[in-house]
Amino acid sequence: MRWNLAVFSIAAGLSSHAAAQSFSGSYQFVYAVWQRGSAFAVMGSAVFDGVGKYTFQGIQRSTGHSASVTGTGEYTLQPDFTGSISNPLDPLMPPLQLRVSADLDTLGASTIDYNSTYQHDLWVAVRASTGKTAADLSGSWGGVANYYSPAPVIARAGRFLFQFDGKGTISSEDWSWHESDQNNGSLQQSSATGTYTLAADGTGTYTTPFGTKRIAVSADGLSFIGTDDANGQELIYGVRAGAPTGGLQGRYHWLQLVSVSPGGNATRGSSFAWSLTNDLGSIDTNGTQRGAGSNQFLDGATGRLIDMSAMLGPFTTAGNGYVDLTFGGLSSAGIGVMRSDAAALPWTNITSAVTGILFCVYKVRRAGKRRLQGASFSKLPSVE
């Protein structure tokens, strides 16, 4: 059985007349770190100065524990919307490889380095909000959540669809999920009602059958990220659900965090122990409800950097934004939720043998020629 975490988030590209921008401003983030003996997540805010420096503050959570963390770091940005960001918790660790959406509103990063094969991480951020109220969540939202605990070892992942009423009540919660210690990892389904709060800065909470979750809503009001209030090693990615015309088109970054249970059919699988990995890559799509590309990951058993092909779909999208994937990765079918503007598609697996995916990818197709200022920050060449 394999449990994976990934967020497949796809952010819209810039228009052809977009002005040159530097990567700067305030963002809300979640940073999940999984190891064999520990797992936690940090949720907080970061400010990027546009010239290669950032500061952050947040709360680090794991089962039954929480602590405040602050710090500073450095980052770079290249014309292809890739770069690096120093590890926010340990400057002696290798930097995370950064993947930035074309509109600079969605960020993701993960560590792919021979010197850190024991640590597996995923950092996701959205541009911070101002002036939000409960009404800004009104409507249909869906997404994917993934939880991993090393002691005892438990993994849970699933898809959700909520109806927020704009006044603090969730009129329905529909869940499809797997959990490694229940029903041999088979798919389960549940429905419930709940409540939610949302502050002016876009941070808030909502209640579920799996506990209270903390979230941060993006400035454009189309995505949120989050974690569990008590068991912080969970990562959540939600989107305003819909079925956009034309589907996915262009190139997208791909980020993935994976846990593999004993006997799993993955490259890093083991017949007697859990194993973990994290991936980076890209996917190209052309509106045909499928995509193909490549990703890279470190093989824990050998420390080798593996470069392999990857595919998404084929998939179909229902009117409510629900997505069914014939191939959702790792030899498994998948389920997900399409963002209403086709700028994000979080999904997870549905078979008991491969249970727990949340993929994180954002669109990097550019429309027209423009300049992008990097975090060095000298002017970079024009890109098509």
N, C-alpha and C positions, 0 to 999 in steps of 0.2 A: 504494500500500500504506500502511495506517495502523496504527501501533503505539500502543497506549494503555495507560496505567496507571490503575487505579482499584481500590479495595477496596470491595466492597459488603458492609459489615459492619453488622449490625443487632443492637443490644443490647436486652435485655428491659426492659420498663417496670417502674416501681415499683408495689407493691401499693397498694390504696386506703387502707390504714392506715399507710403509710410515714410516719415522722417527718420533720419539716423538716430538711433537711441543707444544709450549705454544701459547696461544691466544694473539697475539701482532701485532703491526703495525698500518698503517694508513688506515682509512675507510672513505667513504663518506656516509652520512646518511640523511634521512628525518624522522622527528618526528611530527606526526599529533596528535593534541589534540582536542577533541570535547566535548563541554558541551552544556547544553540547552541554555545558554545565550551568548556563545562565541565559536569560533572555529579558529584555526590557525595551521600553520605548520612551523617548523624550518628545514632549509636545510643547511648543513655545513659539516665539517670534524671533525673526532675524532682520537686521537692517543692513543692506548692501550700499556702499558709498559711491559706486560707479567707477572707482579707480582701483579696485582689487582688494578692498578690505571689507570685513563684515563683523558685526557684533551680534550676540544672541543671548536670550534668556529663556528658561523653560523649566518644566517639572519632569524629572525622570521617574517613571513608574515601572514597577514589576509587581508580582503578586504580593499584596499586603505591605508594600513599601513605596515611599515617595520621597523625593528630595529635590530642592532647587538647584539649578545649574546655570552658570553664566560663562561667557567666554568671548574670545575674538578669534578671527582667522583670516585667511586670504583665499582669493578665487581668481580664476582666469576664464575668459570666454573667447572662442574662436569663431571664424565666419560661418562654419557649418553647425553652429549652435551646440557644440560640445566644448568641454573645458574641464576644469578641476576645481575642487573646493577642499580646503584643509579639513581634517577630521575635527568636528566641533568638540569632541570630548577628550581627545588625546593627540596633541600636536606631534608626538613621536610616531604615530601611526601613519601609514601611507595615505596620501590624499584620496578622496573619493573622486571618481570620474563623473563629471557633471553633464547632464543632458537638459537642454533648455528649449522650451517651445518657441515657435517662430514669433509669437506675440509677447514673449518674455513673461507671461503670466503664470505658467506652470513650470516647476523645476523638479528634477529628480536626480539622484546620484547614488552610486554604489561603489564599494571598494573592490577592484579587480587587481590583485597584486600577489606575487609569489610569496611575499613576506607576511601575509595575513590570511593564510588558508584556513585558520581556525575560527575566524570571525566572518560573519555573513550579515550584511546590512542593506537597508534601503531607506533613503532619505527622500521625502516628497514634500513639496511646498507649493502654496498658492499665494498670489498677491493679496495682501491684507485689505480688509474692508473698512469702510467708515459709514456711519449713519444707517446701519442695518436695524430692522425690527423683525418681529415674528412673522409679519406679513411677507417678508422677502423669501420665506421658505414655502409659501403657499403653492400647492400643486403636487405633482407626482415626481418622486425621487426614487432612484434605485442605485444599487451598487453592490460591492463585494466586501466582505470582511474576512480576515484570517487571523487566527490565534495559535500561538505555539508556547508550550510550557515544558521545560526540560525535566522538572522534578515535581510530581511524576510526569512522564512524557505524555502530553496530550496535544493534539492538533485539531483545530476546528476551522472550517471555511465554508462560506455559503453566499448566496445571492439574496438580496432583499429588495422589496418595493414598498414604499411608504406613500401615504396620502396626508400631507400636512394641510391643516385647515386655515393657516395664516393667523391663528389666535392662540396657539399653544397646545393644540391637541392633534395627535396622529389618529386619524379616523380608521386606518387599517395598516397593519404590518403583515406582509406576506414574506415568509422565509422558506428557502430551500437550502439545506446544509448537510454536511457530513461531520462526524466527530469520531476520532480514532478509537475512543473507548466505548462507543455506543453502536450496537447493531452491526458490528464488524465493518464499520465505515460506510454503511449503505446510506443512500440519500434519504433525508427526512424532510417533512414539510410541516409548517405551523403558521398560524395567523393570530394576531393580537391587536390591541389598541394601546396607545401610550400618550405621553406628554412630551413637550419640548420647550426649551428656552433659547433665546438668541439675543445677545448683547449688541450694542452699537458697533463694536469692533469686529463683528462677525463670529465671535466665539460663542459656544452654547453647549447644551446637553440635550439628549433625548433618552427615553427609557425604552427597553426592549425586554423580551423574555430572557436575554442573556446578560442583563444588568444595565447600568447607566453608562452611556457613551459620551465622551467629550468630542466636540467637532469644531472646525473652523471653516467658515464659508468664504469662498473666493470673492474678490471684488466685483466680478461680473455676475455673481449670483447663479452660476451654472455648475459649480462643483463644490464638494466639501471633503475634507480629510479629517481623520479622527483616530481615537484609541479608546480603550476601555478605562473607565474611571478608577477601577480597583486593580485590574490585571492589565497593566500597561503594555505587555508584549503583544497586544493586538494592533493590527493596522487596518484602517477602514478608508475606503475611497468611494464616495457617492457622487452621483450626477443628476441633473434635472433630466428626467427620462422623456424620450420621444422617438419618433421614427422619421428622421430627416430624409428628404428626397436626394437620391444620388449616392448615398452610402459613403464609405470611406474612400478618399482619394489622396494620393501623395505619399510622401515618406514620413515615417514615424520612428521615434526612438522607442526602444524596448528595454524595460527594467524588470527584474524578477528576483524574488526571494523564495527559496524552496526548502522544505523539510521532507525527507524521504523516510518512511517507516520501514522496519525490518521486512525483508523480502520484496521491497519495491522494485519496479522494473526500470529504474533510472540508471544513468551512467554512474552516479554516486551511490547507488543502492547497496545495501548489505543484507546478508541473510540472517544476521543476528543483532544488528544495532541500527539505531537511527543515524542518518547523516544529513548534512545541510549543504546548501550552495546558494550562490547568487549570480545573476546573469546580466549582461548588457548586450544590446544589439539594435537592429533596425528592421523595419518592415516596409515594403513598398506595396501600395494598393492602387487600383484604377477604377474603383466603383463597381467591380464585379462580385462583391460579397466574398472576397478572399484576398489574401496577401501572402507574400513570400519575402524572405530576407535571410539574415544571419545573426547569430549571437555568439558571445564569448563567455566562458565561465572557467573557474578553476576546479580541477578535479582534486578532491580532498585526499584521495588515496595516494596519488602520485605527485601532487603539486603542479601538474601540467596545466598550461593554458589551452583550453579546448576551443577551437573555432569551428562552428558547425552551422548547417543550414537550419532555417526555421520557417514555419508556415502558420498562417492564421486562417481558419475556416476550412471549407466553405461554411457560410452561416446565413441564417435568415433572421429578419427583424420583424417583430409583430407591431401592431399599432400602438401598444403601450410602451414600446421601447425594449421589451424582452428580446434577447438574442439567443438563438440556439445554434451552437457550433458543432458541425460534424467532427471537426478536429480542433480541440482546444489546447493542444500541446500534450506531450508526454504520453502519446498513444491513447488519448482519452477524448471523449466528447466533452462539450462544455456548455455552460450557461452564463449569460451576462446581461448587461443593460446598456443600451446605446444612449449617449448624451443627445439632447434634442437638436444640437447643431452639428452632429457627427464629429465633435471634437474630443470625444472620450468613449472608451468601451472597456469598462472593467468586467472581468469574467473569472469564473472558477470551473473546475472539473466536476463531473457528475458521476463517475464510476467509482466503486469502492476501492479499486486497485490504484487509482490516482486521484486522491481527494484533497483539494485545497490549493487552488491557484488564485492569485490576484496579480494581474500583469499591469505594468505601468509604462506607458509609452505616450509621446506627444509629437504632434505634427511639426515637421520641419521643412515642408515644401515652401519655397519662396515664389511669390508672384511679382515679376518685374525686377529691375535692377535697383539696388540701393546699397548704402554703406551701413555696416554694423560696427559700432565702436567696441573694442575689446577691453578687458580689464587690465591691460598693461599701462595706460590705455592709449596707444597710438592708433591712428586711423588704419583700418585694415582694407585690403583690396575690395573692390566691388564684387558682389556675388550675384549669380543669376538665380 
